């Protein structure tokens, strides 16, 4: 009888552990069952956080109640965070998968992740993304109703106040979705304006290239 109680206790604690992980990573869903089958239940592989590697000026995080707090060099950027840079400020964030995002001044975004996905929603400002190839991971940037998706690319997304978002691709390519509909693929050296009624595509000018590349060299 005592041995049965011990077994039941162990099972109960295991179930609590599984439920706790599902609360911590609700978007993993079936991924947890796959990991369980492989004996990898407690692995966080495929769930990517970020780390602030460089700051010039100030970067802040929104806190409950609507206020903001300063972030410091080395702090983690995790799922659910909303962050912003102030005037005359820049930041470099490196994700666990090796990808790097550069935030220009007066840039605000939210960061979420799902299993094998990095998801950034750009509210305003400019981000320069260097995405190293990883076939099992998608790197997504959402801006207004568009989603820019790639496993590997170097690209820049800018959203000014009361202006249409711009996408510039410096290396490889990105796929563009409007809702769930794929609108096309933007290749290296091309630029588009993401308008609600249409997408206008042009070549990247030398001025555009020079201005945006400065951010990626920060």
Secondary structure, 3 states (H helix, E strand, C coil): CHHHHHHHHHHHHHHHHHHHHHHHCCCCCHHHHHHHHCCCCCCCCCCCCEEEEEEECCEEEECCCCCEEECCCCCEECCCEEEEECCCCEEEEEECCCCEEEECCCCEEEEEEECCEEEEEEEEEEEEEEECCCCCCEEEEEECCEEEEECCEEEEEEECCCCCEEEEEEEEEEEEEECCEEEEEEECCEEEEECCCCEEEEECCHHHHHHHHHHHCC
